Amino acid sequence: VLDIGAAYGETCLEALRRGATDYTANDIEPRHLKILARRVAEDLPSKLPNLKLISGGIPHPKFNDFIPTSSLDAVLLDSILHFLDPVQVTEALHQIFSWLKPGGKVFALMGTINLAVFKSEVRESLERDVKTFVETVKTQGQIDPKDIPGFTSNVSEDFDFSICPKETLEAQFNFSDGRFFRFHLETAKYLFETAGFIIEEIVYTPINTFPYKLNGRERVAVFAKKP
Ligand SMILES: C[S@@+](CC[C@H](N)C(=O)[O-])C[C@H]1O[C@@H](n2cnc3c(N)ncnc32)[C@H](O)[C@@H]1O
């Protein structure tokens, strides 16, 4: 299993506890991986031989030196793809596809435009852009990844500061440098399918906490497999 953006290892520790024997944790922040490794060393020392660490941001051509083609059973992308732009998501999904064994699975969870922190007009405008995107894909079959709607490199200009103070919101998003890709069920479906995956399930899931809770569609979850 490869856990991309594993952070402090919540999922990793649980997987090792439940018997995972070959778990690779990746993160762009080496200090997150240090914390993860320390937690495993302290809480589950006998499981250390079952853990590998890969530091760096996906997509990354060098990762192919450490992760052989068709070697993985599963890849986890929990709350990480929305920090990439659609060109990077396309590259990342192509890499992941190549690393999975046939029948291997990917599980992904991404933020959407339906977070209460965004201005309603931004949400409405993106809904319109996604409609146009769906029509274009229907007529043209494919679209240049950079034209897939939803990405911003300055997320703070789309925040509704009447919901939550500016400093609180910017502090929560500052580690991504203001970059945020607001996914939509349609754009997520397109990105996974064009990378070659078969989607087994794709659903909106809620975030029920302040300041994000809006309408039950705050995140989109994708369960897909390599044929
Ligand atoms: C919101 S946290 C999610 C943590 C964990 N997956 C979870 O769901 O609890 C995002 C993590 O992804 C990492 N990250 C951000 N961009 C990344 C990239 N391009 N490649 C790998 N990790 C990345 C961050 O350093 C952070 O630890």
The ligand as a Gaussian input file, in Angstrom:
#p B3LYP/6-31G(d) Opt

LIG

0 1
 C       -4.664000      17.651000       4.765000
 S       -3.263000      16.655000       5.052000
 C       -3.970000      15.042000       4.861000
 C       -3.309000      14.045000       5.733000
 C       -3.829000      12.607000       5.677000
 N       -3.807000      12.037000       4.341000
 C       -5.210000      12.543000       6.258000
 O       -6.180000      12.473000       5.511000
 O       -5.328000      12.596000       7.479000
 C       -2.339000      16.842000       3.573000
 C       -0.944000      16.247000       3.620000
 O       -0.471000      16.155000       2.286000
 C        0.853000      16.643000       2.221000
 N        1.058000      17.088000       0.828000
 C        0.676000      18.249000       0.261000
 N        0.998000      18.257000      -1.050000
 C        1.605000      17.059000      -1.304000
 C        2.171000      16.463000      -2.462000
 N        2.176000      17.091000      -3.647000
 N        2.693000      15.204000      -2.368000
 C        2.705000      14.541000      -1.192000
 N        2.198000      15.070000      -0.050000
 C        1.653000      16.306000      -0.101000
 C        0.931000      17.719000       3.285000
 O        2.265000      17.938000       3.722000
 C        0.051000      17.109000       4.388000
 O        0.790000      16.307000       5.265000

